[in-house]
Amino acid sequence: MTQWRLWLGDVLVGELREYGCDQPCFLARFTPGPGWEGVRALFEARAALKGPDPDGSRTLGVIKPLQDLELTLAPADGRQPPLQVFKNCMLRIDGSEARLRY
């Protein structure tokens, strides 16, 4: 299973360790890094987003600030190119659990 590092520029936000799959997502354990507190509220808002959103406006309102951060998800072993979060992949972090789709 892949281990990932989540970056905001050169600041480590946290690490993800894949442990399983729930198609179409990979399941991972999340460990916060030094940059986590700066983005925590945005990911908590994303995790709290539930229920119908017919026109997508609630979802966009939560995802757009995360997109604007231009977070990068890089494999720890460096064997694959990094992914731009919310451009090349979707990421949800809820406490110590993460779901990654790429």
C-alpha positions in Angstrom: 0.0 0.0 0.0 1.1 3.5 -0.8 2.2 6.1 1.7 1.6 9.8 0.8 2.8 13.1 2.0 0.4 16.1 1.8 2.2 19.4 1.2 1.2 23.1 1.2 4.2 24.5 -0.6 7.1 23.2 1.4 5.1 22.7 4.6 4.1 19.1 5.5 0.4 19.1 6.2 0.3 15.4 7.1 0.9 11.8 5.9 -1.5 9.2 4.6 -1.0 5.4 4.7 -3.3 3.4 2.5 -4.8 0.3 4.2 -7.6 -0.7 1.9 -10.0 0.1 -0.8 -13.7 1.0 -1.0 -14.2 1.5 -4.8 -13.6 4.0 -6.1 -11.6 5.3 -3.1 -8.5 4.2 -1.4 -8.8 4.2 2.4 -5.9 5.7 4.4 -4.9 6.6 8.0 -4.1 10.3 8.3 -1.3 11.6 10.6 -1.2 15.4 11.0 2.0 17.3 10.3 3.2 20.8 11.2 0.9 22.5 8.6 -2.3 20.7 9.6 -3.7 23.4 11.9 -3.6 25.9 9.1 -6.0 23.8 6.9 -7.8 21.8 9.5 -11.0 23.9 9.5 -11.3 23.6 5.7 -11.0 19.8 5.8 -13.5 19.6 8.7 -16.0 21.6 6.6 -15.5 19.2 3.7 -16.0 16.2 6.0 -19.2 17.7 7.5 -20.7 18.2 4.0 -23.6 15.8 3.7 -27.0 15.6 2.2 -28.5 16.8 -1.1 -26.9 19.6 -3.0 -28.9 19.8 -6.2 -27.0 22.7 -7.8 -23.6 21.9 -6.2 -23.3 25.4 -4.6 -22.7 24.1 -1.1 -20.1 21.6 -2.3 -18.4 24.3 -4.4 -18.4 26.7 -1.4 -16.5 24.1 0.6 -14.2 22.7 -2.1 -13.1 26.0 -3.7 -11.0 27.2 -0.7 -9.3 23.9 -0.6 -8.6 24.0 -4.3 -7.2 27.5 -4.0 -4.5 26.2 -1.6 -3.0 24.1 -4.4 -2.1 21.3 -2.0 0.2 18.5 -3.4 0.0 14.8 -2.5 3.3 13.1 -3.2 4.1 9.4 -2.8 6.7 9.0 0.0 8.8 6.7 -2.2 8.9 9.2 -5.0 8.1 6.5 -7.7 5.0 8.3 -9.0 4.6 12.0 -9.8 2.9 14.2 -7.2 -0.9 14.9 -7.5 -2.6 18.3 -7.3 -5.3 17.8 -4.7 -8.8 18.6 -6.2 -7.3 18.7 -9.7 -5.7 15.3 -10.2 -7.4 13.6 -7.2 -10.1 14.0 -4.6 -9.2 13.9 -0.9 -11.4 13.8 2.2 -9.9 13.8 5.6 -12.1 13.2 8.6 -10.2 12.9 11.8 -7.6 10.1 11.4 -9.4 8.6 8.4 -8.8 9.7 4.8 -10.4 8.7 1.4 -8.4 9.3 -1.7 -9.6 8.9 -5.3 -7.2 9.3 -8.2 
